[in-house]
Amino acid sequence: MKGLELSEAYYNEYGRRMIENDFPHLAGFLAAGLCGSGSECFGYDDGVSRDHDFEPGFILFVPDEDVVCRRDFFELERAYSRLPSEFMGFERQKVAPAGGARRGVVRISDFLTAKTGLPRVPESFFEWFSVPEFSLAETVNGKIFEDRYGLVTSVREKLSDMPRDVRLKKLAGKLWLAGQAAPYNYERCIRHGETGAAQLAMYEFVDNVSSVVFLMNRKYRPFYKWSFRAMRELEVPGDLSHVLESLISSGNTGGDVAGKLAACRGVLERVIDGLKELSLVSGGCDDPGRAAFEVNGKIEDAALRNENILFGV
């Protein structure tokens, strides 16, 4: 059983009854679900995932004190702590994982602050740029089982896609960095005999191309250990995960170098073709540097457009 399924079943069995029986006056203001850190929140959990942070439980989202007072919040916490500790052969953890508990009762604003640094949806370009994409991914992943108040659902919808100008600025910067990293800097490092630096250049290439692909698909790239897994689900420009994995897992000597250089050029060609399909670069463009500045030129806000192309990375 997947973690999200376990969580929802636990809520349906115990959580909903707890709210309806003990807190009927709050039922219209609460939301329940599971999202945040952990492979189960992305649906990526497997047998290996069960060795830590895997348990029955859910998040009970509570509005601020002007809607649900401090005493009611305290009583909700006590009630949640009394729910059965075992369910379907799995036990709730007695010790919170590093970074704090991932289940339980939480103020909506506190959850947002923990994830994004803000108790609300970002309002300016600067605020959007200040939030890491993996944090946004953890804010909108998972599933909300019930939300009668609608606030959690509304916030998640607003956070699910960054403003277009922000996305284009990030995309332009990442694309420019990818083109600088490889083939250009990778090849020069090889010629200098700096194979370690060459591998770092290749990592930079893969890291930035990965970001570009997620931005092209209007998806947030999750924490690095799930980025390749998530990339395999994206549509534009088709699955690049396997070739990108090979670029950072193969050597930098002999025939490997020529193959990697050819692969990098092929990746950039596919990325630029994808940008053409999205009408973000012109048909005659075949250079990542030029493509980056063409993407930047699509930004509507003049002040943001005129910032350094690396402003958003």
C-alpha positions in Angstrom: 0.0 0.0 0.0 1.2 3.5 -0.9 1.6 6.0 1.9 -1.1 8.4 0.5 -3.6 5.5 0.4 -2.7 4.6 4.0 -3.1 8.1 5.2 -6.4 8.6 3.5 -7.8 5.3 4.8 -6.7 6.3 8.3 -8.4 9.6 8.0 -11.6 8.0 6.7 -11.6 5.5 9.5 -10.7 7.7 12.4 -10.1 11.3 11.5 -13.4 12.2 10.0 -15.3 10.5 12.9 -13.1 12.4 15.5 -14.1 15.8 13.8 -17.8 15.0 13.4 -18.2 13.6 16.9 -15.9 15.8 19.0 -15.6 19.0 17.0 -18.8 19.5 15.0 -18.5 23.3 15.5 -15.1 23.3 13.7 -15.9 20.8 10.9 -16.6 23.6 8.4 -13.2 25.2 9.0 -10.8 22.3 8.8 -9.0 20.5 6.0 -7.3 17.1 6.0 -4.8 15.6 3.7 -1.1 14.7 3.3 1.5 16.8 1.5 5.0 18.0 2.2 8.3 16.1 2.6 8.6 12.4 2.0 8.5 10.1 -1.0 4.9 9.1 -0.1 3.7 12.7 -0.6 4.9 12.4 -4.3 3.6 8.9 -4.7 7.2 7.7 -5.1 7.4 5.5 -2.0 8.2 1.8 -2.3 9.4 -1.0 0.1 12.6 0.8 0.8 10.6 3.9 1.9 9.1 2.1 4.9 12.3 2.1 6.9 11.6 5.7 8.1 8.9 8.4 8.3 6.3 5.9 7.0 3.2 5.8 9.2 -0.6 6.1 9.3 -1.6 9.6 9.9 -2.7 12.8 8.2 -2.3 16.6 8.5 -5.2 18.4 9.9 -5.0 22.0 8.6 -6.5 24.7 10.9 -7.0 28.4 10.0 -5.5 31.2 12.1 -6.8 32.2 15.6 -9.3 34.7 14.2 -11.2 31.6 12.9 -10.2 28.8 15.3 -9.1 29.9 18.7 -6.0 28.7 20.6 -8.0 26.5 23.0 -9.8 24.7 20.2 -6.4 24.2 18.4 -5.0 22.6 21.7 -8.0 20.3 22.0 -7.6 19.2 18.4 -4.0 18.4 19.1 -5.0 16.3 22.1 -7.7 14.5 20.2 -5.3 13.7 17.3 -2.7 12.3 19.8 -5.3 9.9 21.1 -6.1 8.3 17.7 -5.1 4.6 17.4 -1.4 4.1 17.2 -1.7 1.1 14.9 -3.5 0.8 11.6 -3.4 -1.9 8.9 -0.2 -3.3 10.3 1.6 0.0 10.5 2.4 2.0 13.6 2.5 5.7 14.2 6.0 7.0 15.0 6.7 7.9 18.6 9.6 10.3 17.7 9.3 13.0 15.1 11.7 12.8 12.2 14.4 15.4 11.6 12.8 18.6 10.6 9.8 18.1 12.8 6.6 16.1 12.6 5.1 15.5 9.2 1.6 14.6 10.5 -0.8 16.1 13.0 -2.6 19.4 13.6 -1.0 22.5 12.1 -2.0 26.1 11.3 -2.3 26.7 7.6 -0.1 29.8 7.9 2.5 27.8 9.9 2.6 25.1 7.3 3.2 27.6 4.5 5.9 29.5 6.5 7.7 26.2 7.2 7.7 25.4 3.5 8.0 28.7 1.7 9.1 31.2 4.4 5.9 33.1 4.0 2.5 32.6 5.8 0.7 33.3 2.5 1.1 33.1 -1.3 4.0 35.2 -2.6 2.9 38.6 -3.8 5.9 40.0 -5.6 8.5 38.7 -8.1 11.2 39.0 -5.4 9.1 36.8 -3.1 8.6 34.2 -5.8 12.3 34.1 -6.5 13.1 33.6 -2.8 11.2 30.3 -2.5 13.1 27.2 -3.7 11.2 25.2 -6.2 11.5 22.0 -4.2 9.7 23.8 -1.4 6.9 24.8 -3.7 6.7 21.2 -4.9 6.3 20.0 -1.3 3.6 22.6 -0.7 1.3 21.4 -3.6 2.1 17.7 -3.8 0.1 14.9 -2.1 -3.6 15.0 -1.7 -6.2 16.9 0.2 -8.9 14.4 1.4 -11.4 17.0 2.6 -11.6 20.8 2.7 -14.9 22.2 3.6 -13.5 25.7 4.3 -11.7 25.8 1.0 -8.7 27.8 2.1 -6.0 25.1 1.7 -7.3 24.1 -1.7 -7.3 27.8 -2.8 -3.8 28.4 -1.6 -2.5 25.2 -3.2 -4.1 26.2 -6.5 -2.5 29.7 -6.4 0.9 28.1 -5.6 0.7 25.4 -8.2 2.1 27.5 -11.0 4.5 30.5 -10.6 3.8 33.7 -12.5 4.8 33.5 -16.2 7.4 36.2 -16.0 9.1 34.5 -13.1 9.1 31.2 -14.9 10.6 32.7 -18.0 13.3 34.6 -16.1 14.3 31.3 -14.3 14.2 29.4 -17.6 16.4 31.9 -19.4 19.0 31.9 -16.7 19.1 28.1 -16.4 19.3 27.7 -20.1 22.2 30.1 -20.4 24.1 28.3 -17.6 23.5 24.9 -19.2 25.0 26.1 -22.5 28.1 27.5 -20.7 28.6 24.3 -18.7 28.6 21.9 -21.6 29.8 21.3 -24.2 31.8 24.6 -23.7 33.3 24.4 -20.2 33.3 20.6 -20.1 35.4 20.3 -23.2 37.8 23.0 -22.0 38.3 21.2 -18.7 39.1 18.0 -20.5 41.6 19.7 -22.7 43.3 21.1 -19.5 43.4 17.6 -18.1 41.0 18.6 -15.2 38.8 15.5 -15.2 37.3 16.4 -11.8 36.4 19.9 -13.0 35.0 18.4 -16.1 32.7 16.2 -14.1 31.6 19.3 -12.1 30.8 21.1 -15.4 28.8 18.1 -16.5 26.9 18.1 -13.2 26.1 21.8 -13.8 24.9 21.0 -17.3 22.6 18.2 -16.1 21.4 20.2 -13.1 20.5 23.3 -15.2 19.0 21.3 -18.1 16.8 19.4 -15.5 15.5 22.8 -14.2 14.8 24.0 -17.8 12.8 20.8 -18.5 10.6 21.2 -15.4 10.1 24.9 -16.1 9.1 24.1 -19.7 6.5 21.8 -18.3 5.3 24.3 -15.7 6.2 21.8 -13.0 8.3 22.3 -9.8 11.4 20.2 -9.6 11.4 18.2 -6.3 14.2 17.6 -3.9 17.2 16.3 -5.9 16.9 12.6 -5.0 13.5 12.6 -6.7 14.3 14.8 -9.7 15.1 12.0 -12.2 12.0 10.1 -11.0 9.8 13.1 -11.5 11.4 14.0 -14.8 10.4 10.7 -16.4 6.8 11.8 -16.0 7.2 15.0 -18.1 6.1 15.4 -21.7 8.3 18.2 -23.2 10.7 17.6 -24.8 10.2 13.9 -24.1 12.1 11.7 -21.7 15.7 13.0 -21.2 16.2 11.5 -17.8 18.2 8.5 -19.0 20.7 10.4 -21.1 21.1 13.0 -18.3 21.7 10.2 -15.8 24.4 8.7 -18.1 26.2 12.0 -18.4 26.9 12.2 -14.7 27.5 8.5 -14.1 30.0 7.8 -16.9 33.7 8.5 -17.1 35.7 11.4 -18.6 38.4 9.6 -20.4 38.9 8.0 -23.8 35.8 7.4 -25.9 33.6 8.6 -23.1 34.4 12.2 -23.8 33.3 12.3 -27.5 30.1 10.4 -26.6 29.3 12.9 -23.8 29.9 15.9 -26.0 27.6 14.5 -28.7 25.0 13.7 -26.1 25.1 17.2 -24.7 24.6 18.7 -28.1 21.7 16.4 -28.7 20.1 17.3 -25.4 20.4 21.0 -26.1 19.0 20.5 -29.6 15.9 18.7 -28.2 15.5 21.4 -25.5 15.6 24.2 -28.1 13.2 22.3 -30.3 10.8 22.1 -27.3 11.1 25.8 -26.7 10.3 26.4 -30.4 7.1 24.3 -30.0 6.2 26.5 -27.0 6.8 29.6 -29.2 9.5 30.8 -26.8 12.3 30.9 -29.3 12.4 31.6 -33.1 12.6 28.9 -35.7 16.1 29.7 -36.8 17.6 29.6 -33.3 20.0 26.7 -32.6 22.3 28.1 -29.9 21.4 27.9 -26.1 22.9 31.3 -25.4 20.8 33.0 -28.1 17.8 30.9 -27.0 18.2 32.1 -23.4 18.1 35.8 -24.5 15.1 35.1 -26.7 13.2 33.6 -23.8 14.2 36.5 -21.6 12.8 38.8 -24.3 9.4 37.3 -23.9 9.1 38.6 -20.3 6.3 41.3 -20.1 7.5 43.2 -17.1 10.1 45.6 -18.4 12.0 45.9 -15.1 12.3 42.2 -14.7 13.2 41.7 -18.4 16.0 44.2 -18.1 17.6 42.6 -15.0 20.7 40.4 -15.6 19.7 37.2 -17.3 20.9 35.3 -14.2 18.7 37.3 -11.8 16.3 34.5 -11.2 18.7 31.6 -10.7 
